[in-house]
Amino acid sequence: MFPNPTADYVYLKAEDNFFFKIIDLTGKVLNEGQLINGQTKINLSDYEDSIYLLELVSKKSINKKYMKITKQ
């Protein structure tokens, strides 16, 4: 994931297929989608400056991974 912190977009790159969610600190899901063998651009420009969680779930397993996104 890059850039982080960001003012507008973050890019996700992977060689596998993932579902992703952007979650605010109250637990509300703000955005969700799929990353399919490549790169996905996520627009955060309408979000308030804050910290968000990126939840990644592989299509091959039920394990979840979380990353912190800082929006400035």
N, C-alpha and C positions, 0 to 999 in steps of 0.2 A: 504494500500500500504506500502510495506516495502522492503528493507531498504531505507531510504531517509535521507541524500544523499547516492548515490551509485557509484560504479566504473564499474559495469558490468550489473547486473540484478536487476529488481524490480519485486515483486510478488504482484498480485492483488488477493484478496479473497472476495467472496460475496456469499450471499444465493439467489441471483436473477440473471437474465440474463441481460447482458449489452453489448453494443457495446463500443469500446474504440478507441481513436486516440491519438497518440503522436505527438505534434505540437511544432515546434521551435518558437523562438520569432519573426520571420518574418511572421508567420502564415502558413508556409509550413507543410503539413501533412507528417510525416516521417514513420509512421507505423500505422496500424489499424487492428482491429480484434474483436473477440467476447470472452466474459467471460461467461461461462455457468455453473451455480451452482457449484462453487468450486474455484479452484485456477488456475491462468494463470501466466506464467513466461515470462517477456518481456526482450529481450536482448538489452542493451544499450551500449555494449562494443565498438561498431564501431562509436558511436557518439562522437563529440567533447565535452570537458568539458564545460558545460553551464547549463542554466536553460531551462526546457521544460515544456509544459503543457500537462497534461493528461486529456482528455475530456471523460467523461462517460455519456452514454445515456441509460436509462433503456428501455427495450423492452415494458414495461407496460405504459410508459408515454413519453411525448415529452420534459420533463425537462432535462436540461444538468447540469452536475456538473463538475467543473474544480479543479484540484489539481496540485500543483507545484512539479516538480521533479528536483533535483539538481544532475547533473552528474559531478563527480570529477575524 
